[in-house]
Amino acid sequence: MSGCTLLALACNSNSTLDIDSLHHPRGLAVTEDGALLVADAGNGRILRVVPGIGNEVLRDGLPVTWDGGPGGDTVIGVSGLHVAGADLLYVVGEFRGDRFRRAYRLSPAAGPVALTNVGEELPVDGLVNPYDVVALDGEVYISDAGANAVFRVLDDGGVALYARLPRISVSSLDTDRTTDPVPTGLAAGPDGAIYLATLAGAPYAPGSAAIYRLADLNDDGDALGDGETEPVVEGLTAATDVAFTDTGWLLTTEFSLDMAGLYADLTPQRAADLPGRVTAWCGAQSVVVADDVSTPTSVVAVGDLIVVAEEFAGRVTQLDPRDTPWDQPCTAWRDAD
């Protein structure tokens, strides 16, 4: 590793982890033995990074499309990762040409097994463009950035609608309009609920994104009822992930604070000039962890360390943990109703 060591207890500055040839890294996860997993979307692979040992390819040959997203200039491939005991859950976004969009379970003994089917029509039967995946109480949930929904995986490989978000009112060029909230990162909260990050579609209005808490309060298999899908953090811009620290703080990543400017010229240099940020939340209390991260797509916390994937910079960065408020316990999310 360069700089400080991944998963060490202290570090003096932000440090890019020594992972060769990353291309549009997205999802991150940490295994029970402390290895970092990286969804290397642009190279169609999942990497396992072991502190002090090196990197290995855990899965490769995954499909990649180079003409997705707004303007057809965004890579779509493997994105969300979630460690479920000894297994790894992961999703691969839509692959134009053969409708490749699935969730998988990768087991050490059995290898990858598809958890979901591919529907013949969009968006009726199956996923459109899965972004992230999380397991909770024996169920698997997937955020779908194409269908603007969260799905629950069924035993037969189908998916059932779990949550759909209300449209967002924004103002653009002095004209009021609405836009879709696009589901992105997922996390299981300390209160047993699912937390979901969102970004707003065009015109990408600043402050129009939010983090939602999803909870099946009436035990009917979804979070579509009154009070079951509620915003808990608002005023964000293009939130792409959510995670919890060991002490209960909620972490969010924002892709950029000027999404309209970024999508006007979506290049690595433009991404560096219009950075995003990482913020930690304890209820309404918040602190900016980093405001100079380039297109962050995923964040994980291990102890007092925070690691973030920066997609267009092609790197995974360990953030400087100095002045961390999350060394004090936060019970705000545990106490949610």
ABEGO torsion letter per residue (X at the ends): XBEBBBGBABBABBBBBBBBGBBGBBBBBBBAAGBBBBBBAAAGBBBBBBBGAEBBBABBGBBBBAABEBGGABBBBBBBBBBBEABBBBBBBBBBGAGBBBBBBBBAAAEBBBABBBBABOAABEBABBABBBBBGGBBBBBBAAAGBBBBBBAAGBBBBABBBBBBBBBBGGBBBBBBBBBBBBBBBAAGBBBBBBBBBOAGBBGABBBBBBBBAAGAGBAABBGABBBABBGBBGBABBBBBAAGBBBBBBABABAAAAAABBBAAAAAABBBBBBBBBEABBBBABAABBGBABBBBBEABBBBBBAAAGBBBBBBABGBAAABBBAAAAABX
